[in-house]
């Protein structure tokens, strides 16, 4: 670590000083890990490039961006209530030092982290708040930026408290920061965030969680050994997979590329795990609720507005049928999820608020596949004057057997990269799966 400081919004309005109460979607995330993503850039060959000037430009543009995204400069706060005992968690904008900004170096080349089959553990040190959970945002910064110099590259990593953002909001901020960096005036952005939290009609803004103490909700990440690696799919291979899936479906519905790829991964992972034919298996897809609610929520809504839908089958059913059968299961789960289902789920939660505990959901469930993130996010459009990034990395997050992160392929044109997390024995079977390889997966 070379330097460490905090960055505040360039301007703070009176409105920005008020507390912000969190929505049901936000409160569910209190025990989840921070959301961490980063971009690897080649070091500019321009002899005039100055890392000192670059870092100052990053901090100045970050400060200007935080003027619009001021919740990221706050801290969490909790008020304990009695009769009945409960916790009210909210964003406190007072007396916060701001977002953290770290400059670090490592004696490695880009090839040292890009060449290995499995993602090296050193990449995790390129992100701040390693293994932190969202509740730690009472003391830790809600946003932390770490700029790591490699021998021939620069890595920009962001860790954001997941109670503030889902993937859409995360990349909205990142895209806006890149836009601000490249702006001459650094006073405006093309897509200002909508900061007012969404609450179901008749509820909020204060939603107490029915717990007497924080220890009742805090859950720390596990310490199992997993292997993580990228699998890359070209636009041509995905087009052929989608065409195959739709040709095999007797339905008139159109199965998407993402549903087709997810079904392929679901099948190959189920086979790699050697599940018995009668064992239940599920595949979860993240769904953006913004456009599904009635009335719809603005696309620039800044907060959590995502939920999961699941395809379900026994291992025997999934493997005895073709990939189209599994893709149709996922397709039906998506199309049958709308305003009615969202509001029913939220109203049920409001009657008995609870938080997501990843250990209960995934660590004990060796038959589940969970897709996270989205290839639709604009990741490679963030250049910071360095040109197009070579790759995207995710931070630690919460690891579990069957976690699959979706990224756009660097080549664009509909290509997709996935980062797969599996136990070593399951990874060995998955990466050599004949069906996976037959699709044209690039190792």
BATORPA-557871 format. One record per residue: x, y, z of N, C-alpha, C, O in turn. Coordinates in steps of 0.2 Angstrom, whole numbers, plus 2048, in hexadecimal, padded with zeros to 3 digits. Example, Ala and Ser with C-alpha at 12.3 -4.5 7.8 and 13.67 -1.06 7.14 Angstrom:
<nodes>
8427E482783E7EA8278427F08278477EF82A 8407F58238447FB824840800827843806828 
</nodes>
This chain:
<nodes>
8047FA800800800800804806800809807804 80380B7FB8078117FB8048177FE80781A802 7FD8177FD7FA81D8017F281B8027F08167FF 7EF81E8067E881D8087E582380B7E882780F 7DF8258087DC82B80A7D582A8097D2825806 7D182F80A7CA82F8097C88358057CA83A805 7C28348017C08397FC7B983A7FD7B58367FE 7B78417FE7B08437FF7AD8467F97B18487F4 7A78467F97A484A7F37A68517F27A78547F7 7A78537EC7A985A7EB7A485F7EE7A78647F0 79E85E7ED7998627F079485E7F47928587F1 7928607F978D85D7FD7878617FE787866802 78185F7FC77B8637FD77886280477A85D807 77386680577086580C76C85F80C76B85B811 76985D80676585780576A85180676884C809 77085180477584C80477784A80C77A84580D 77684F81077884E81777284A81B774849821 76D84981876784681C76883E81C76B83C817 76683B82176783482176283081C75D83381A 76582B81976182781475F82081776381C819 75881F81775681981975681481475481580E 75780D81575880881075280480F74E803813 75280280874C7FF80674C7F78087517F580B 7477F38077477EC80974D7E98057507E4808 74D7EA7FF7537E77FB75A7E87FE75E7E47FE 75B7EE8007617F08037627EC80A7687EA80B 75D7EC80E75E7EA81575F7E28157627DF819 75C7DF81075D7D780F7657D680E7677D0810 7697DB80C7707DA80A7757DB81077B7DB80E 7727DC8167777DE81B77D7DA81D7827DC81F 77C7D381B7817CF81D7857CC8177897C7818 7837CF8117877CC80B78D7D080B78E7D580E 7927CD8067987D08067987D78017937D87FE 79D7DB80279E7E17FE79E7DE7F67A07D97F5 79C7E37F279C7E17EB7A27E47E87A37EA7E8 7A67E07E57AD7E27E37AE7E07DB7AE7DA7DA 7B07E57D77B27E47D07B87E97CF7B97EE7D2 7BC7E77CA7C17EB7C87C37E97C17C27E47BE 7C77EE7BE7C97EE7B77D17EE7B77D47F27BA 7D47EA7B27DB7EA7B17DD7ED7AB7DA7EB7A5 7E17F27AB7E37F67A57EB7F67A47EF7F57A9 7ED7F679E7F47F679D7F77FD79F7F380279E 7FD7FD7A18008037A380180779C804805798 7FF80E79C80081279680781279480C813798 80981178D80F81178B81281978A81881A788 80D81D78B80F82478A81382678F812826795 81982978E81E82B79381C83179781F83279C 81783479581583A79981083879E80E83C7A2 80E83179E80982F7A380C82F7AA81282D7AB 8098327AF80B8337B68068307BA8008327BA 80882B7BE8038287C380182D7C87FB82C7CA 8058317CA8038367CF7FD83B7CC7F883C7D0 7FE83D7C67F98417C37F283D7C27ED83F7C3 7F38367C07EE8327BF7EA8317C57E48317C5 7ED8307CB7EA82F7D17E68357D37E08347D6 7E983B7D27E58417D47DF8427D07DA8447D2 7E08407C97DA8417C57D483C7C77CE83D7C7 7D68367C97D28317CC7CE8347D27C88337D2 7D28367D67CF8397DD7CA83F7DB7C583F7DE 7CD8437D77C88497D67C28477D27BD84A7D4 7C28437CD7BC8417CA7B883C7CE7B283D7CE 7BB8397D37B78357D87B383A7DC7AD8397DE 7B683F7DF7B38447E37AD8477DF7A88487E2 7AE8497D97A984C7D57A38477D479D8497D4 7A58407D37A083B7D279C83A7D87968397D8 79F83A7DE79C8397E579783F7E679283E7EA 7978457E379384A7E478C8477E27878497E5 78C8437DD7858407DA78383A7DE77E8387DE 7898367E07878307E37898307EB78D82C7ED 7878357EE7898377F57888317FA78C8317FF 78382D7F97838277FE7898237FF78A820804 78D8237F979381F7F97988227FE79D81E800 79782880079C82B80479A82B80C79D82E810 79482880D79182781479482181879981E816 79182081D79281A82178B81782378681B823 78B81182578580E828784810830789811833 77E81083277D81283977780E83B77380C837 77780C84177180884476E80B84A77280D84F 76880B84B76480D85176180785375D804850 76280585A75F80085D758802860758807864 7537FE85F74C80086274A7FB86674C7F5866 7467FD86B7437F887073C7F786F7387FC86C 7397F28727327F187272E7F186B72A7F686A 72F7ED8677347E786773B7E986573C7EE862 73F7E58677467E68657477E585D7457E185A 74B7EA85B74C7EB8547527EF8527547F3856 7547EF84C75A7F38497587F78437557F483F 7597FD84375880183E75E80383B76280783E 76080183576680283176580782C760807828 76980C82C76881282776F815825774813828 76F81982077581C81D776823821771827821 77C82482477D82A82878282E82478882C823 78083482278583881E78983D82278D84081F 78883D82978C84182D79283E830792838831 79784283079E8408337A183A8307A5837833 7A08398297A38348267A98378227A983C81F 7AF8338227B583681F7B48358177B8838814 7AF8318157AE83180E7B082A80B7B082580F 7B18298057B38238017BB8228027BF827802 7BD81C8037C481B8037C881A7FD7C58187F8 7CE81C7FC7D281C7F67D981A7F87DC81D7FB 7DB8147F57E18117F67E58107F07E380F7EB 7EC8127F17F18117EB7F680B7EE7F980C7F3 7F68067EA7FB8017EC7FF7FE7E67FD8007E0 8047FA7E78087F87E18097F07E38097EE7E9 80A7EC7DD80C7E57DE8117E47D98117E67D3 8167DF7DB81C7DE7D681A7D87D281D7D27D2 8147D97CE8127D47C98117D77C280F7DD7C2 8117D37BD80F7D57B68077D37B58057CF7B9 8047D67B07FD7D47AE7FD7CD7AD7F87CA7AE 8027CA7A98027C37A88027BF7AE8007B97AD 8057C17B38057BD7B97FE7BC7BC7FD7B77BF 7F97C07BA7F37BF7BD7EE7BD7B77E87BA7B8 7F07BE7B17EB7BC7AB7ED7B57A97E87B27A6 7F37B37A97F57AC7A67F37A67AA7F17A17A7 7F37A67B17F17A07B47EA79E7B37E57A27B1 7E97977B37E27957B17DD7977B77D77997B5 7DF7977BD7DB7997C27DD7A07C57E37A17C5 7D87A47C77D97AB7C97DE7AB7CF7DC7A87D4 7E37AE7CF7E87AE7D47E57B17DA7E17B67DA 7E67AF7E07E47B27E67E67B97E77E37BD7EB 7EC7BB7E47EE7C27E57E97C77E37E97CD7E5 7E57C57DE7E07CA7DB7DC7CC7E17D97D27E0 7DA7C87E67D67CA7EB7D97D07EF7D57D47F2 7DF7D17EF7E37D67F27E27DD7EF7E47E27F1 7DF7DD7E87DF7E37E47D87E67E67D77EC7E3 7D57E47EB7CE7E77ED7CF7E87F57D17E47F9 7CC7ED7F77CB7EF7FE7C57EB8017C17E87FD 7C57EB8087BF7E880B7BF7E080A7B97DE809 7C47DD80A7C57D68097C07D280E7C27D3814 7BC7CE80C7B77CA8107B37CF8157B07CC819 7B27D58137AE7D98177A77D88157A57D6810 7A27D881A79B7D88187987DF81979B7E381C 7927E081678F7E681678E7EA81D78F7F081D 78D7E682278C7E88297927EC82B7917F082F 7987EA82879E7ED82A79E7F58287A37F882A 7997F78247997FD821797802827797808826 79680082D79680583379C80883479D80E836 7A28048337A88078347AD80882E7B180C82D 7AC8038297AF8038237AC80881E7A680981E 7B080B8197AD80F8147A880B8107A980580F 7A380E80D79E80A8097A180A80279E8057FE 7A580E8007A980D7FA7B080D7FB7B38127FE 7B48097F87BB8097F87BE8087F27BD8037EE 7C380C7EF7C680B7E97CD80A7EA7D080D7EE 7D08057E77D78037E77DA8037E07D87FF7DC 7DF8077DF7E38077D97E98037DA7ED8067DE 7EA7FE7D77F07FA7D87F57FA7D27F27F97CC 7FB7FC7D28007FD7CD8037F67CC8067F37D1 8037F37C68077ED7C580D7EF7C180D7F57BF 8117EB7BF8177ED7BC8167F07B58197F57B3 8117ED7B280F7F07AB8077F17AA8047F17A5 8047F27B07FD7F37B07FA7F77B67FE7F87BB 7F47F97B57F07FC7BB7E97F97BC7E67F87B7 7E87F77C27E27F47C47DE7F97C87E07FC7CD 7D77FA7C67D37FF7CA7CD7FA7CD7C97F87C9 7CD7FA7D37C87F57D67C47F97DB7C67FE7DF 7BD7F87DB7B87FB7DF7B57F67E37B27F17E1 7B47F87EA7B07F47EE7AB7F87F17AC7FE7F4 7A47F67F079F7FA7F279A7F67F67997F07F5 7987F97FC7937F680078D7F47FC78A7F87F9 78B7ED7FD7867EB7F977F7ED7FB77A7EC7F8 77E7F08017787F38047767F98007707FB800 77B7FC7FC77A8027F87798017F17758047EE 77B7FB7EE77B7FA7E777A7F37E577C7EE7E9 7767F27E07767EB7DC77B7EC7D677E7F17D6 77B7E77D27807E87CC77F7EE7C87837F17C5 7787EF7C67767F57C27797FB7C577C7FF7C2 7787FC7CC77A8027CF7828037CF7858087CF 7857FD7D178C7FD7D178F7FF7CB7948047CB 78D7FD7C57907FF7BF78E8067BD7918097B9 7888087BF78680F7BE78B8147C178D8197BE 78D8127C77928167CA7988167C779B81B7C5 79B8107C57A180F7C27A18137BB7A68167B9 79C8127B779C8157B179C81D7B179F8207AD 79881F7B77988277B879F8297BA7A082F7B8 7A28257BE7A98287C07AE8287BA7B182D7B9 7AD8237B57B18237AF7AF8297AB7B482D7A8 7A982B7AA7A78307A67A98377A97AB83B7A6 7A98377B07AB83D7B37B383E7B37B58447B2 7B68397B37BE8397B27BF83C7AB7C48407AB 7BC83A7A67BD83C79F7BA84379E7BB846798 7B68467A27B384C7A17B88527A27BC8527A7 7B785779E7BB85D79F7B98617A57BD8647A8 7B28627A67B08667AB7AF8637B27AF8667B7 7AE85C7B27AC8587B87A785B7BC7A885B7C3 7A185D7B979C85F7BD79585C7BC79185D7C0 7958587B778F8547B679084D7B379584C7B0 78B8497B378B8427B07848417AC77F8457AE 78583D7A877F83C7A37798387A67738397A4 77A8357AB7758317AE7758327B677882D7BA 7738377B97728387C076E8337C37698317C1 7718307C976D82B7CC76782D7D07678337D2 7628297D075C82A7D475D8277DB75E8217DC 75E82C7E076082A7E775B8287EC75C8257F1 75582A7EA74F8297EE74E8217EF74D81E7E9 74D81F7F574C8177F57458157F47418197F5 74480F7F173E80D7EF73B8097F573F8057F8 73580A7F77318067FC72A8047F97278087F5 7287FE7FB7217FC7F971C8017FB71D804801 7178027F87128077FA70F80580170E800803 70F80A80670D80A80D713807811711806817 71980780F71E80581472480A81372480E80F 72980981872F80D81872D81481A72781681C 73281981B73981781973D81481F74281181D 73A81382573E81082A73B80982B73580882C 73F80482A73E7FD82A7427FA82F7487F882E 73F7F88357447F583B7457EE8397407EA837 74B7EB83A74C7E483A74B7E184074D7E4845 7477DC8417457D984774A7D584B74A7CF84C 7507D884D7557D58507587D98567577DF855 75A7D685B75C7DA8617637DC8617657E1864 7677D885D76E7DA85D7717D885676E7D4852 7767DC8547797DB84D77C7D384C77C7D1847 77E7D08527807C985177B7C484F77D7BF84C 7757C684F7707C284D76F7C284576C7BD842 7727C78427727C783A7797C68377797C5831 77E7C783B7857C78387877C08367877BC83A 7897BF83078C7B982E7927BA82A7927BE825 7987B782B79E7B882879F7B382279D7AD823 7A37B581D7A47B08187A87AA81A7AB7AA81F 7A77A58167AA79E8187B279E8167B47A3813 7B57998187BC7998177BE7938137C4790813 7BA79080F7BB78A80A7C078C8057C0792803 7C37878027C77887FC7C47877F67C17817F5 7C378C7F17C078B7EB7C578D7E57CA7907E7 7C378B7DF7C778D7DA7C27917D57BC7907D5 7C57967D37C279B7CE7C579C7C87CB79D7C8 7C279C7C27C579D7BC7C07A07B77BA79F7B8 7C27A37B27BE7A57AC7BD7A07A77C179C7A5 7B77A07A47B579D79E7B27A27997AE7A679B 7B47A27937B27A778F7AF7A47897B079F786 7A97A87877A57A67817A47AB77C7A37B177E 7A67A97767A67AE77079F7B076E79A7AC770 79D7B576B7977B67697947B176478E7AF764 7997AE7607977A975B7947A375F78F7A075D 7987A176479779B76779079B76B78C79776C 78F7A176E7897A37717837A376D77D7A176E 7847A676777E7A676277C79F76077679D75F 78179A75F78079375D77C79076377778C762 77E79176977B78E76F77479176F76F78C770 77279776F76C79A76F76779776976179576A 76A79676376679375E76478C75F75F78A75E 76978876276878176376278176975E77D768 76378576E75E785773757786770752783772 75678B76C75078D76A74D788765747788764 75178576174F78075C74D77A75F74877775D 74F77876574D77276974777476D74476F76F 74577A76E73F77B77273977B76E73977D769 73477777172E77776D72977D76E72477E76B 72C78177372878777572978D76F72E78C76C 72579176F72679776A72A79D76E72B7A176A 72B79C77472F7A17787367A177573979C773 7397A77767407A87747447A877A7437AC77F 7497A377A74D7A27807537A777F7567A7779 7557AB78475B7AF7837627AC7837627A6785 7677B078176D7AD7817707AC7887737A678A 76E7B078D7707AF79476C7A97977707A679B 7667A87967637A279876679C795766797799 76879C78F76B79678C77179578F77378F791 77579A79077C79979377B79679A77F79279D 77779979E7767977A57737907A677678D7AA 76F78E7A176D7877A17737827A077377D7A3 77778479B77D7807997817807A078477A7A1 7837857A37877857A97837817AF78777D7B2 77D7827AF77977E7B477A7767B377B7727B8 7797747AD77A76D7AB78176A7AD7827657B0 78676E7AA78D76C7AB78F76C7B27937677B4 78D7717B678F7717BD78B76B7C178E7687C5 78576A7BF7817647C278575D7C17857597C5 78775D7BB78B7577B97927567BD7947517BF 79575C7BD79B75C7C179B75A7C879F7587CB 79575C7CB79475B7D27927537D37917517D9 7907507CE78E7497CF7887487D37887437D8 78374C7D277D74B7D67797457D47797437CF 7767427D977273D7D876C73F7D476A7457D4 76973A7D076373C7CB75D7407CF75A7447CC 75C73E7D57567407D87577477DC7537497DF 75E7497DC75F74F7E075D7557DD75E7567D7 75A7597E17577607DE75D7657DD7627657E1 75D7687D876276D7D675E7737D37597737D0 7617797D575E7807D37647847CF76A7837D0 7617887CB76678D7C87627947C975D7957C7 7667997CC76379F7CD7667A57C876C7A57C7 7617A97C67637AE7C17617B57C575C7B67C8 7657BA7C57637C17C775F7C47C27607C47BC 75A7C87C57557CB7C17547D27C47537D37CA 7557D77BF7547DE7C174D7E07C27497DF7BD 74B7E27C77447E47C97427EB7C673C7EC7C6 7467EF7C47447F67C373F7F67BD73A7FA7BE 7407F37B873B7F37B37357EE7B47307EF7B0 7357EA7B97307E57BA72B7E77BE7257E57BE 72C7EC7C27277EF7C77237F47C37247F67BE 71D7F47C67177F97C37157FD7C87127FB7CD 7168047C871A8077C27218057C37248047C8 7258057BD72C8047BD7308097C172E80E7C1 7368067C373B80A7C774080D7C27418097BD 7428137C27478167BE74D8127BD74F80F7C2 74F8117B775580D7B575B8107B976080C7BA 75B8167BB7618197BE7608197C676481C7CA 75B8157C875A8147D07618117D376380C7D0 7638157D87698137DB76880F7E27668127E7 7698087E17678047E77667FD7E57687FB7DF 7647F97E97637F27E875C7F17E57577F37E8 75B7EE7DF7557ED7DC7557E77D77537E67D2 7597E17DA75A7DB7D77577D57DB7587D67E1 7557D07D87537CA7DC7547C47D77557C57D1 7547BE7DA7567B87D774F7B47D574B7B47D9 7507B17CF74B7AC7CD74E7A67CC7547A67CB 74B7A07CD74E79A7CD74B7957C87457947C8 74F7917C474D78B7C174E7857C57537857C9 7497807C574A77B7CA7497747C67457747C2 74D76F7C874C7697C57507647C97547657CD 74E75D7C87537587CB7597587C67597597C0 75E7557C97647547C57637507BF7657517B9 75F74A7C075D7467BB7597497B575B7487AF 75474D7B77507517B27557557AE7547567A8 7597597B175D75E7AE76275B7A976375D7A4 7657557AB76A7527A776774D7A276A74C79C 76174B7A375E74679E75B74A79875B747793 75975079975775479475D758791762759794 75C75C78B76176078876176778C75D768790 76676A78976777178C76177678B76077A790 75D77578675777978575277878B74E77D78C 75277278D74D77079374E77579974A77879C 75577579B7577797A075678079F7547847A3 75778379975778A79774F78C79774E791799 74B78779574478979674278A79D73D78E79F 7447867A17437867A974578D7AB7417917AF 74B7907A974D7967AB74979C7A87477A17AB 74779B7A27437A079E73C7A17A173A7A67A2 73979B7A373379B7A773379F7AD72F7A37AF 73979E7B173A7A17B773A7A97B77377AC7BB 73D7AB7B173E7B27B07387B57AE7367BA7B1 7347B27A972E7B57A67287B57AB7247B97AB 7287B17B07237B07B57247B47BB7217B47C0 7297B97BB72B7BD7C072A7C47BE72D7C77BA 7257C87C27237CE7C07217D27C67237D17CC 71D7D87C571B7DC7CA7187D97D07197DA7D6 7137D47CE70F7D17D37147CC7D87137CD7DE 7187C97D571D7C47D97217C87DD7237C77E3 7247CE7DA7297D27DE7257D57E47287D57EA 71F7D87E371C7DB7E97197D67EE7197D77F4 7177D07EC7167CB7F171C7C97F571B7C87FB 7217C87F27277C67F57297CC7FA72B7CA800 7297D27F872B7D87FD7267D88027287D9808 7207D880171B7D880671B7D380C71A7D4811 71D7CD80971E7C780E7247C98127247C7818 72A7CB80F7307CD81372E7D28187317D281E 72A7D78167297DD81B7257DA8217267DD827 7217D582171E7D28267237CE82B7217CE831 7287CC82872D7C982C7347CA8297377C5826 7377D082A73D7D28277437CD8297437CB82F 7477CB82474D7C78267537C98217527CE81D 7587C682275E7C881E7617C281A7607BC81D 7647C38147677BD81176D7BB8147717BE816 76D7B48167737B18187767AC8137737A7812 77B7AE81077E7AA80B7807A380D77F79E809 7827A281378479B81677E79781577F791813 77979981877379581877079381176E78E810 77179880D76E79780677379380177078F7FD 77979480277E7917FD78378C8007847877FD 78678D80678B78980878978280978D77D809 78278180B78077A80D77C778807779772807 77C77B8017787797FB77D7787F677F77C7F2 77F7727F57847707F078176E7E978476C7E4 77A7707E877776E7E27757757DE7717757D9 77677B7E17747817DE7797847DA77F7847DC 7777887D577B78C7D07787937D17727947D0 77D7987D277A79F7D377E7A37CE7847A47CE 77A7A67C977D7AB7C477D7B27C87787B37CA 7827B57C77827BC7CA7857C17C57897BF7C0 7847C77C67867CD7C17837CC7BB77E7C87BA 7857CF7B57827CF7AF7867D17A978A7D67AA 7867CE7A478A7D079E7887D679B78B7D9796 7827D979D77F7DF79A7827E579D7817EA79A 7857E47A37887EA7A678E7ED7A17927E979E 78F7F37A17947F779D79B7F77A279C7FB7A5 79F7F27A17A57F17A57AB7F47A17AF7F87A4 7AB7F279A7B17F47977B17FB7947B57FE790 7AB7FF7957AB8067937AE80B7987AE811797 7B180879E7B480C7A37BC80C7A17BF8077A2 7BE81279F7C581279C7CA8167A07D08157A0 7C781C7A37CC8207A77D28227A47D78237A7 7D182379D7D782679A7DC8217987E2822796 7DB81A79A7E08157997DE8107937E280B792 7D98127907D780D78A7D280878D7D0808793 7D18037897CC7FD78B7D07F87907D67F778F 7CC7F67957CF7F279A7D17EB7977CD7E9792 7D57E77997D77E07977D27DB79A7D07D6796 7D07DC7A07CB7D77A37C87DB7A97CA7E07AB 7C37D77AB7BF7D97B17C07D47B67C07CE7B5 7C17D67BC7C27D17C27BD7D37C77BB7D87C8 7BA7CE7CB7B67CF7D17BA7CD7D77BF7CA7D7 7B87D07DC7BC7CF7E37B97C97E67B67C57E3 7BB7C97ED7B97C37F07B27C17F07B07BC7EF 7AE7C67F27A67C57F27A57C07F77A97BF7FC 7A07BC7F679E7B67FB79F7B07F679B7AF7F1 7A47AC7F77A57A67F37A17A07F57A079F7FB 79F79C7F079C7967F279C7927EB79D7947E6 79B78B7EC79C7877E77967887E37907867E5 79778A7DC79178B7D87907927D678B7947D3 7947977D879379E7D779679F7D079C79D7CE 7927A37CC7947A47C57937AC7C478E7AE7C4 7997AF7C27987B67C17987B77B979C7B57B6 7947BC7B77937BD7B07967C47AE7957C97B1 79A7C47A979D7CA7A779C7CB79F79C7C579C 79C7D179C79C7D17957A37CF7937A87D0796 7A47CC78D7AA7CA78A7AE7D17887AA7D5785 7B47D17887B87D77867B77D877F7B77DE77D 7B67D377B7B57D47737AF7D77727AE7D976C 7AA7D77767A37DA77579F7D67707A07D0770 79A7D976D7967D57687937CF76B7917CA767 7917D077178D7CA7747917C577878E7C077A 7987C577879C7C077B79B7C17827997C6785 79C7BB78679B7BB78D7A17B77917A37B278E 7A37BA7967A87B779A7A47B57A17A07B97A3 7A67AF7A37A37AD7AA7A97AB7AF7AE7A87AC 7A87AD7B57AD7AB7BA7AA7A67BE7A57A77C2 7AC7A07BF7A979A7C27AD7997C97B37997C9 7A97987CE7AC7967D47AA78F7D67A478E7D7 7AE78A7D77AC7847D97B27817DE7B77837DE 7AF77C7E27B47787E57B97747E17B77737DB 7BF7737E37C47717DE7C276A7DA7C376A7D4 7BF7667DE7BD75F7DA7B87617D57B775D7D0 7B37657D77AE7677D27B076B7CC7AE76A7C6 7B576F7CD7B87737C87BC76E7C37BB7707BD 7BF7697C57C37657C17BE7617BC7C07607B6 7B87607BE7B375C7BA7B07617B57AE7607B0 7AE7677B87AB76C7B47AF76F7AE7AC76F7A9 7B57707AF7B97737AA7BB76E7A57BD77079F 7BA7687A67BB7637A07B476079E7B575B79A 7AF7637A07A876179D7A87617967A9766793 7A675B7927A675B78B7A07607887A2763783 79B76078C79576578979876C789796770785 79B76E78F79D77578F7A277678A7A277C787 7A77727897AC7737847A977377D7AC776778 7A476F77B7A176F77579E77577279D77676C 79C77977779977F77679E78477379C78976F 7A47837747A97887727AC78C7777AE792776 7AB78A77D7AE78E7837B678E7827B978A780 7B87957837BF7967837C27967897C179A78E 7C779178B7CA7917917CF7967927D3797797 
</nodes>
